[in-house]
Amino acid sequence: MKDLNLTSQQFDQAINRCRDIFVKKTIDYGTSWRILRPASLTDQIFIKANRIRSIEEKSVAKVDDPIDLEFVGIVNYCVMAMIQLDHISDQQLDWPTEKVQSSYDHYVSETKELMMDKNHDYGEAWRDMRVSSMTDLILMKILRTKSIESNDGKTLISEGLKANYQDMLNYAVFALIKLQE
């Protein structure tokens, strides 16, 4: 089993890259994504994951956007979705960059804590997985999320929306780490 400290460091490096892009896009576009409902963000995550799977299966991309940037997009859309879940009734669409950064850091910190706990219990099994399996797991989590959304966010026994977004974020970070190694 690899050192959990290494995983923590690699997670932080991947997230720093994602956060940097997120903040720069916030400066360029503002918080226009705040108009999106969580279900729309789920669909954006689906588009990214579906493109990754399509390229994995065809072994060729006709658009020159690398797969790793699609995983970055999944991370950032998951953070947006978690923010929206907690702030959907907030009618203020234009958030200052500092508030966005603080919210980003909050949700990533919660998600990292979950990842570290699961990594401890599962013995870092993700390190022996293929990136294509991570893509499939993200797609499965998207389908679960869509089902929960269709049921007005209610579940009988299953994890809720936020937990699924956290899992998707963590699988996307794992993929980024594996693509970097």
N, C-alpha and C positions, 0 to 999 in steps of 0.2 A: 504494500500500500504506500502510495506517495505521501509525502509530507503535506499535512493540511495547511501549513504556513505557505508552502509553494502555491497551492490552489488559491489561497487568499490573495497572494501577491499577483498571480496571473489574472484573477477576477478583477482586481483593482485596475490593472493595466488595460484590460479590455474595456472596462467601464469608463475609464478616463478618456479613451478614444471615442467611445459612444457619446459621452457627455460633452466633449469638445465639439463634436459635430452638432449635437442638439443645441448647445448654447449659440453657436455661430448661426444656425438656421433660425433660432429665436431672434437674434439680432437682425437677420435679413428679413424675416417674414412676420415678426411679432408672434403673438400667440393665436394666430388664426385657427389653429387646430382646436381651440377651446369651443368652437361652434359644433364640433363633431360629438355625436353621442357615442357611448362606449361600443355599441354594435357596429358603428361605422369604422371605429378603430380596429375592431376585431376583423372586419373585412380587409382593412389595409394590411394587417398582419398576414391574413390568408393570401393576399396577392404576393407578398414578399416570399412566404414559405412555398407557395405553389410554383413561383419562378425558380426558386432554388431546386425544388424536386424535378422540375422539367429539365433544367440544365444538367442535373445529376444523371437523369435517365438518358438524355440525348448526347451527353458529353460534348456539347457545343452550345455556345451562346452567340446569338446574332446581334445582341445589344451589348455594348462594351462597358457594362456595369458589373464589376466583379462580385462574386458570391459573398465575399466577406462583408461588403457594404450592405447586402441584403440582410445579413444577420444583425448588423449594426442598426438597420432600420427596424427590425423586429424588436430589438432591445428598446429603442426609443419609442416606438408605438406602444409597447407594453407599459412603459412609464406613463405616457400620455393617458392610456386607458385607466390606470390606477388613479391618476390625478382626477380624471373625469368621474370615476365612480364616487369619489369623496366630495367632488365640487360641482356636480352637474347642476345643482339648483343655484349655484353662484352665477348670477347674471352678468357679472363683470367678465367680459371676454378678453380684454386687453390687460394682461398681467405684466408688471415690471420684471425685467430680466432677473433681478435678485430673488423675487418670489418664485419664479420658475426654477432657478438653480437650487434654491432651498427645498422646494417640493421634490425635485428630481433626486437630490441627495437623500431625502427622507425615505422615499419609496425604494431606492436602490439599497439603502442600508438595511431596511426591513427584509428585502429579498435576499441580500447576501447572508444575513443571519439565518434565514430559512435554509439556504443552500448549504451553509456550513454545518448546520444540525443534520440535514439529510446526508451530507457527505460523510459525516461521522458514522451514522447508522448504516449506510449502504457501502461503506468502505471504498468510496470513490470509484464506483463501478463505471461511471461515465468515461473514465480514462481508457477503458477497454472497448468502448462503443465506436461505431463508425459515425462519421458526420452525417451520412445519409439516414441512419437510424434516428439521429437527433432531429433531422428535418421531419421524418415521419412522426415522431413524438410531438413535435410542435403542431403539425397538421392535425393530429388526433386531439390535442388540447384545444385547438381552434374549433373543431367540430363539437367538442364537449361544451365549450363556451357558447357557441351559437345555440345549442340546445337549451342551456340554462337561460340565455337571453330570451329565447322564444317562450320560456316558462316564467317570464317576468322576474328573472333572477332568483327564483325559488328552487330549492333542492330539498329532497327528503332525507338523504343520507350523505350525499356527496359534498366535496369541497365547493366553495362558491366561486364567483367570478374572479375575485382578486387572487385567490390561490392558483387558478389556472393561468392568469397573466404572469404571476411570479414564476411558475414552472416554465412557461414559454421563454421568459427572459433568461432564466438560468440555463436552459438548453441552448439558447442562442449564444450566451457567453461561453459555454463549454465548446460549442462549435468554433467560435472565434479563437479560443485557446488552442484547440486541436489544429486548426488551419495555420496557426502561427508556428506551431512546433515542427 
